[in-house]
Amino acid sequence: MNILPHSAPMLVEATRNWDLVKLTVGPFVGATFAFVVARYNDARKLHRERVAAGNLALLTLRDQIDDYLGFRKSFRYDVANPARGPNAPVFMLAQATFQAYAESSIDFPSLSFLMERRKHIPKLNSMVYSAKLYRNLVKSDRFRNEAVLELQKKLAEAHTSNPPPTRKDIERILGPLLIANATSAIIGLAFHAKDDERTHRQAVDELRAALIDELGPWWWPNWARKRWPMLMGPALISFTNGDPEMQEDAMPAFPKQLLAAMEEQEAAEGKHPEADAPLSFFPLDRWHSTYYLVLRKIDGPKILVPIEGRNFRR
């Protein structure tokens, strides 16, 4: 028995219904697919932009570390120069140097995506502190150059006697303020040369950890991210410790008179002698107590040399 003539209308009806379904659902499926693809492309673009922002921040930190290591090597060898003798005063330990600093700065707004999660915010603190230390180092080094050049100029103008003048003669020629300037600059730079590398390295480590945690695949477990950070995480710039001759262990020791001045400085940092307020932890802000200590030794009476443009008073 032939059933095709009877089933033909059913097939036609089914085809018509399927065409209606395609006509009705097809645009929604296509629009949904296009939306998903667009969102995926936007997410990929945003991810690439964030990886680029993280790498630029890491490059900036690397520039700052390179500048710091170059400064430290130059400064440590300069103050340890045996030609100055073991009893040279602190203000005579360093000469003017003209290191070229990159003076690069981190674009913090480009890293604002790290602040969307509360757990990442503490990791940014060391990066902020590292940036402040770097800016302070550049300013302190310039101040050292200005003070040392002025010191050398005065000594050159007065150096007419034979034999060379004594230390008391040198102090009289230079005056207490210039001695305090040179001493405070050298002590501040010595603290930079002693302490800063740890902060800069910590900033790099914590920024990398935050970027890996934020930009890595959501399904990649934390223990695997820590063990194999380069396997599935973002393509971030790697760091090395640099050349062996640039490391702390390869540096000459600080002279004993500079170490003594640094210890005395740290002991005097408890309270601001004028405002009775705690001093900042940045070396440049140690000027006040450094001035006070140096001038008290040289000039006899207690002289408070202010910071931030206050008037002198005796």
BELSULWO-V941895 format. One record per run of one state. SS is the DSSP state (A for helix, B for strand, O for the rest). FROM is the first residue (numbers start at 1). TO is the last residue. Records with the same first field share a line. If there is no record, write none. Layout:
SS = FROM-TO + FROM-TO
//
This chain:
O = 1-3 + 80-81 + 85-89 + 93-107 + 117-117 + 159-166 + 175-175 + 216-221 + 228-228 + 233-243 + 247-247 + 251-255 + 268-282 + 300-303 + 305-312 + 314-314
A = 4-79 + 82-84 + 90-92 + 108-116 + 118-158 + 167-174 + 176-215 + 222-227 + 229-232 + 244-246 + 248-250 + 256-267 + 283-299
B = 304-304 + 313-313
//
